[in-house]
Each structure stands twice: as C-alpha cells, then as structure tokens.
Amino acid sequence: PSRERKEEFCEKLRGLLNSYNKILLVGADNVGSKHMQQIRISIRGKGILLMGKNTMMRRVIINEFEQPHDLIPFLQGNVGLLFTNDDLIDLRDTVLSNKVGAPAKAGSISPCSVTTPAGDTGLEPTQTAF
C-alpha cells in the first residue's frame, strides 16, 4: 500500500485502540469474501472487525502502549482484530454461529488430521487415475 494508505490504516487502528476496551483475535484462514461480509453484517452494532497487515498492526500497538502488549505474539498468519465494548462471549458466539464448512481445495492445508485406512477402494486400477 502507498504511504498515505498505511498512515490512514494506522490512524484508524489508533482510534479503535483508544475507543474500545476489548479486543478479540479472529483467525480468517479459508474464509471467502462473501462469508467475511456476512460476519461483518452479523456483528454490526456490536463491534468492528479490522483486517490488515500484521507488521503495521504490531507497530501501532507497540507505539501506542508503553509496556509490551500480550497481543503481539498472536499477530501471525491471517488474523484480524475484533474491537468491542460489549461482552466478548456473546460476540464470539455470534462469529462462531457464522462458521460454515468449506470443500477442500487443491494445495490447501487441512485444519484437522485426516487418516485414510489402507484397504480395498472398490475401484479398478484404470479408475484410480485422479
């Protein structure tokens, strides 16, 4: 992003850090844009979800607070910050209620262990050229 957009993001994050007293860290791996929009609609009025570059978020949090913040080590991967002044449990339940299963895509890493037992597949060798 350009320097102006980075500064704009940093100012927005600073404002949210000063306006809200609770932060929920949200993982966003394998979440599509349509699904993310549905989540934002469901939490409207309860909180604000901010997605951004982890390095910029780290820099703002470190500069905004004098003491090291506990949130810094968790800003890795595809994560966002959900700011609220309401109850965190209710907000977490709202976000989790929007959780849906998604089909596996080629090259994606499974979020859970998958074990396929050895044995007969019921297919001829000519039918297994996937």
Disulfide bonds with the S-S distance in Angstrom:
none
